Amino acid sequence: MSLGTVDQWVVNAVEPSALARFWALVLGGDVQDREDGWAVLRGASGLPRLSFQPTPEAKHSPNRIHLDVLVGDIGEAVHAAVEYGASPVGEPVTDEQGSFQVLRDPEGNEFCLVKPTR
């Protein structure tokens, strides 16, 4: 039994519109800026919407949850993500599950680019 389904993921952001546009470059989709300062990304890779909520504080600690983004080529995806404003954390890792690279988005939120072993 489940309590429900995911309606949206909400990310706190100092600059919601800019961060939503970064994620639109990574995941696709369309950004809608709301009058209340929120920005919403819809239609991104089959995900529920991602909403970016204004917050005055910058991020100070590691995420308790993060996105894993499936990619065809880790190196190419890292290169593109860095051009969009991401920062790599360490080196790519390969294990029996596949390969992944940890990155931070422009506001410091961690995410992984992942290429599973098939």
C-alpha positions in Angstrom: 0.0 0.0 0.0 1.2 3.5 -0.8 0.1 6.8 0.6 0.2 8.5 -2.8 2.3 9.4 -5.8 5.0 12.0 -6.3 3.3 15.3 -7.4 6.5 17.3 -7.7 10.1 17.6 -6.4 10.7 21.0 -4.7 14.2 22.5 -4.6 15.1 25.6 -2.5 16.9 28.1 -4.5 18.3 31.6 -4.1 17.6 32.2 -7.8 14.7 29.9 -8.7 14.4 31.0 -12.3 18.1 30.6 -13.1 18.3 27.2 -11.4 15.2 26.0 -13.2 16.8 27.0 -16.5 20.0 25.1 -15.6 17.9 21.9 -15.0 15.9 22.5 -18.2 19.3 22.3 -20.1 20.2 19.1 -18.3 16.8 17.3 -18.4 14.8 19.1 -21.1 11.3 20.6 -20.5 9.9 24.0 -20.2 10.3 26.6 -17.5 7.5 28.7 -16.2 8.3 31.6 -13.9 5.5 32.4 -11.4 4.7 35.8 -10.0 5.4 34.6 -6.4 9.1 34.0 -7.3 8.8 30.3 -7.8 9.9 28.7 -11.1 8.5 25.4 -12.4 10.1 22.9 -14.8 7.6 20.7 -16.6 8.0 17.9 -19.2 11.5 17.0 -18.1 12.4 13.4 -19.1 9.2 11.9 -17.8 9.7 13.2 -14.3 7.1 14.8 -12.1 7.5 18.6 -12.3 10.5 20.2 -10.6 9.6 23.3 -8.7 12.1 25.8 -7.4 11.1 27.7 -4.3 12.7 31.0 -3.4 14.8 30.9 -0.2 17.2 33.6 1.0 19.8 31.2 2.3 22.5 29.5 0.2 22.9 25.7 0.6 25.3 24.8 3.4 25.3 21.0 3.8 25.1 17.9 1.6 21.7 16.9 0.0 19.7 14.3 1.8 18.3 13.3 -1.6 19.6 13.8 -5.1 18.7 13.1 -8.7 20.5 10.4 -10.8 20.4 11.4 -14.4 20.8 8.5 -17.0 23.2 9.5 -19.8 24.7 7.7 -22.8 28.3 8.9 -22.3 29.6 10.1 -18.9 32.4 12.2 -20.4 30.2 14.0 -22.9 27.5 14.6 -20.3 29.9 16.0 -17.8 31.4 18.3 -20.4 27.9 19.6 -21.3 26.8 19.9 -17.7 29.9 21.9 -16.8 29.3 24.3 -19.8 25.7 24.8 -18.3 27.2 25.7 -14.9 27.7 22.5 -13.0 30.9 21.6 -11.1 32.3 18.1 -10.9 32.9 16.6 -7.5 35.9 14.2 -7.6 36.4 11.8 -10.5 34.0 9.4 -12.3 33.5 6.1 -10.5 33.0 2.7 -12.1 31.8 -0.3 -10.3 29.7 -3.4 -11.0 26.5 -1.2 -11.4 28.1 1.0 -14.0 29.7 4.5 -14.0 28.7 7.7 -12.4 30.0 11.2 -11.8 28.9 13.4 -8.9 28.3 17.1 -9.8 26.9 20.2 -8.2 24.4 22.4 -9.9 25.0 26.2 -9.9 23.6 26.5 -6.3 25.6 23.6 -5.0 22.9 20.8 -5.1 24.5 17.4 -5.7 23.4 15.2 -8.5 24.9 12.2 -10.5 25.2 11.5 -14.1 24.9 7.7 -14.4 25.6 5.2 -17.1 24.5 1.7 -15.9 26.1 -1.5 -17.0 23.7 -3.3 -19.2 
